[in-house]
Amino acid sequence: MEKPFERIYQFDLADKLESEKNLTDEEFAAVLLCDAPGFDEYLAEKARAVREKYYGKAVYMRGLIEFTNICKNNCYYCGIRRDNANTERYRLSEEQILSCCDIGYELGFRTFVLQGGEDPYYTDELIVSIVSAIKGRYPDCAVTLSIGEREKESYQKFFDAGADRYLLRHETADKSHYEMLHPAELSFDHRMQCLKDLKDIGYQVGCGMMVGSPYQTTEHLVKDLRFLQEFKPEMVGIGPFIPHHDTQYADYAAGTVEMTVRLLSIIRLLLPDVLLPATTALGTIDPRGREKGILAGANVVMPNLSPSDVRGKYLLYDNKICTGDEAAECIRCMAMRISSVGYETVVDRGDHVSFSME
């Protein structure tokens, strides 16, 4: 049975994380495993205070365009993996992507996130053309790419064409765990090299991990937190693992909203000025998941600008929400949800504060 002094110790660790932005590995584990009543709200309250110090009440909206669900990889957990023959595949043309941006710009968006599987059809030259076209049409907008692993030369081309940010989840900072989730053709070392290359080039870089993925341990999560602390990304995208019925992990338990929300608070205290999304996956496992994420220190949401006729085809996991909404409907719904917990959505670029204050 947990003794009262142990509860006090764990609450003290939240205070220490807030003040020192660091804990020992053992202390991180104690925070992750704490089951004391009121602990999560105590941690979230501290996280909210820190995010408001840096960002006020603003929650930044990014316009998400899921432009291809074709992928050359075969990640064991992913619904759009190469060998899933039951997925109806699609690609958006440059003109369709620009049309999504047109709609988004009219709705007020000043950041577009181009996300897709690792689809060889989109060569370096085509990505450069798309990025250049968006920046030419909307020079006041930020362009974020989330298209997986490429070589440094490719990343440099995209940056030179005007891409501002790049999102590449590391998924797990433990090599052996990474190899449990991916086939041998994918390399943990190459994933980490990609992240280093992106930062060296000058991108605002986002990484992140799945919460509750198969075989994940507390030690793995501690290693993830240590990696985030050392890498210092401008954005951290975390979300619960949600199984997809056409993968080998179909029968594994999903990650929990409780651990995901706790990790959002921990990351906010560890990296006070980071951009931290409340993800669609979080909203999928809990009807109020995104609101809970915002109250735990998150400050970014990503409404979907993809054409409504393809949204239901970009299914990385089962039961994904918002697959049938029109863009304007998504935004209205999101704004109301954020307002209901005392925050306000904004659609400007919302750069990481270290960049916007230079």
N, C-alpha and C positions, 0 to 999 in steps of 0.2 A: 504493500500500500504506500502511496506517495505521501510523504510527510509534509506538514505545512512549510517547513523551511525550504524544501525543494521547490515548492510553488513560488516562494519569494525569490529564490535563486533564478528561476526561469524568467520571471518578470524583470528582475535586475538585468538579465541578459538582453532583453529588449531595450532597456535604458542604455546599456553599454553599446549596443549596435547603433543606436541613434547618435550617441555622442562620439564614438570612436570610428564608426563605419567599418568595423572589423570585429571578428570573433575568432577564437581558436576553432579547429575542426570539431573538437569535442563539444564546444559551446554551440556551434551551428547545429550539430546533431541533437543537442538537448532542446533547442528551439523548435526544430522540425518535428520532434517527437512529443512535445509538450501536450498534455491533455487537461491542463488546469482550466477550470471554468473561467470564462472571461478573458483568457489570454489572447485569443484572436482579435477581439475587439480592442484590447489594449494595444496590440501591435498595429492594428489598422489605424487607430487614432493617431499614433505617432507618424505612420506613413502618410496619412492625409495632411498632417501639419507640415511635413517636409515638402510634399509635392506642391502645396499651396504657397509655401515660401518661394519656390522657384517659378511656378506656373499659375499661381492664383487659382481661380475656379474654372479655368479653361480646359475643355476636353477637345482635342484636335481631331477633326474628321479627315480621313484620307479616302480618296475615291479608288476603290479596288476594281481592277479590270483583270479578270481571269481569262487570258487570251488563248490558251491551249491546254487541253487535258491529255495530250500525247506526251509520253515520257519514255526515254530509252532505258531508264533504270528500273530495278525490280525490288525496291525496298519492301521488306516483308510486311510492313504495317499499312502500306498505302493503297488506297482504292484505285488510284490511276496508274499503278505499277504496270510495267510493260506486259506482263503475262496475264493480266486480267482481261480475258476475252469477252467479258460481259459488259464492259464499259463502252458506251456509244461515244466515239471520239469526235473532236471538233478542233478547228483552228479558226481564229479571227484574222482577217486580212488587215493590212495597214490601214485601209480606208475604214474598216469597221472599228478598229481601235481608236482612230481619230474621231469617229462619230461618237464613241463613248465619252471621249474627252470633251467634245463639243457640248454634249448633254451635261456633263459634270461641271464644266465651266459656267454654263448658264445657271446651274443650281448653286454656284458659289465656290466650288472646290478650287483650291490652289495647289493641291498635291495629288498626283496620280500614281498609283502603285500598279505596275505591270507584273502580274504573277502568272507563272505557268510551269508545266512540267519541263523536263530537260528534252526539248523537242528539237532534233537536228535540223528541221525545216527552217528554223529561225537562225540563220547563219549570222556571223558577226556583222556582215554587211546589211542584212535586213534589220537587225536590232538597231544598228547605227542610223539607218534610214528612219525607223519609227521614232527613235528618241529625238533625232534632229527635227523631224516634222512636228512633233509635239512642242518642242522648245521654240521652233520658229513661229508656230501659231500662237503659243501662249508663253512668252518669255518670262512672265511673272510667276510661273508655276514651277514647282519642284517635281522632278521625275524620279521615282524609286523603282528599281528593278529587283525582282525576286525570281530568278530563272536558273538558280542552281550553280553547279560547279563549272567554271571555265578556266582557261589559262590566263595568266596575268596580262598578256598582250591583248586579249579580248576585253578584259575589264578596263584596260587603259583606253581602248577605242571607244567604249561606251561612255566613259567619263569625259573623254575629249569631245564627244558628240553632245554632251550636256546633262548626262545622268548625274543626279546629285547624291542619291542614297542607294544602298544595296542591302537587301535582307537575305541572309543565309543562315538558317538555323544550324547550330552545331549538333543539335539533337541530344547528345550526351558527351561529356568531357572525358569519359572513361573509354579507352580504346577497346577493351575486351567487351564492354557493354555495347559499343557501337557495332562490333562485329556480330553480335547476337541479333541485331536489328536490320542488318544489311548483308547482301551477298558479297562474296569475296572480290567481285569486280569493283566494288566501291571501297575507297581507302579513307580511314580515319585521318591519316597524316595529310592526305591531299585536301580533305575538308578543312583542316586547320590551316594549311598553307594558303588556301583560297581566302580565308578570313584575314590572314596577315597581309596578303597581297592587296586586298581591298582597302585596308587601313593605310598601307604604305602609299597607295595611289592618291588618297585624299578623300575617299568617299566618307559620308556619314554611314556607319556600318551598324547593321542590326544582326544579332544572333539570338539564340534561345534554345530551350529544350522542351521535350514532351514531359509532362508530369504524370507519373504512374504508368510509364511504358513497361512492356514486358521485361521482367527480370530486374527492374530498377530497385536499388536499395537506397537507404538513407545515405550511405557512404557515397554513392553515385551523385546524389543531389548536393552533398557537401562539395564534391569535386566540381560540380557545375558552378556553384556559387564562387568557389575559389577561382575558376577560370574567368567568370564574369568580372571579378574584382581585378584580375591581372590584365585582361584584354581591354577593359574599359570601353565597351561599345556605346554608341550614341543611342541605341534602341535595343530593348530586350523583348522578344516575342515569345511568351510561354503560353501553353495551353494544355489541357488534359488530353492524355491519350484516349481516343475513342476508337473502338474496334470497327473494322469494315468487314462485312460478311463474306467478301471474296478474297480474303487474305488468310494466311496461316495463323494469324492471331485473332481470328474471328471470335473465338470463345474466351478470350482473356478479358478480365475485368477492366473497365474504364478507370482512368484517373478520377480523382474526386474534386469537386468544387472547393472543398475545405482546404486541401493541400495546395491547390492552385492559387487560391486567394491568399493563403498564408505566405506562399513564396512571392507573390506580388508585393506584399508588404515588406518582406525581408529584402527583396531587390531594391525597392524604393529607398530603404534605409541604408543599404550598402552602396548604392549609386544614386545619390539624391537628385541629380539633374537629368537622369535618364528618361527617354521617351518610352512609355510602358503601355502597350495596348491591352485593352480588355477584349479578348478575342471572340470570334464567332464560335469556336469550339467551347468556350466557357459558357456562352449563351445557349449552346446546344444541350449541355448536360444539366443545366438549371435554367428555368424560365427567366430568372432574375440574375443569371450569372454575370452578365456584363455590368449590371448595376452594382453587384457585390464587388466586382473587380475595381470599379471606379472608387468605391468606398474604401478599398484596400490600398489605394495609392496609384492606380492606373490613370493615364491621362490621354489615351489615344483610342479611337474606334475607327473601323474601316467599313463603311457602308459599301454595298456592291453596286458598281456601275456597269457590270457586264450585261449584255443583252439578256432579257428574261428567258429567251428560248434556249440558252445554253447553260444557265445557272445550275439546273438540276443535273448537269452532266459533269460538273467539277466537284466530284464527291471523293474527298480524301478519306472520309469516314462516314459512318451511317448517320442518318437522321439530321443532316445539316439543315440549319434554319435559313430562312430568307431566300429560298431557291426560286420562288415564283414572283417576288415583289418587283415592281418597277423602281427605278432609281429614286425618284422623288418620294415614293411611298416609304422606301427604306430610310431616307433621311428624316422625314417627318417623324417616323416611329422612333428612330434613334434619338432625335432631339428631345422628344417627350420623355423617353426613358431616362436620359441624362438629367433633364430638368427635375424629374421626380425625386432625385436623390441630392438636389441642391447644387448641381454644377451646370455649366452652360457649354453648349457645343459651339466651336468656332471652325471656320473652313479655310483660314489663311494657311500659309506654308507651315507655320508652327515648328520652326527649326529647333534643334537641340540648343539649349541656352548657351552652351559654350561657343556655339557658332554665331548665334544671333546677337551676342554681346560683344563680339570682336569689333 
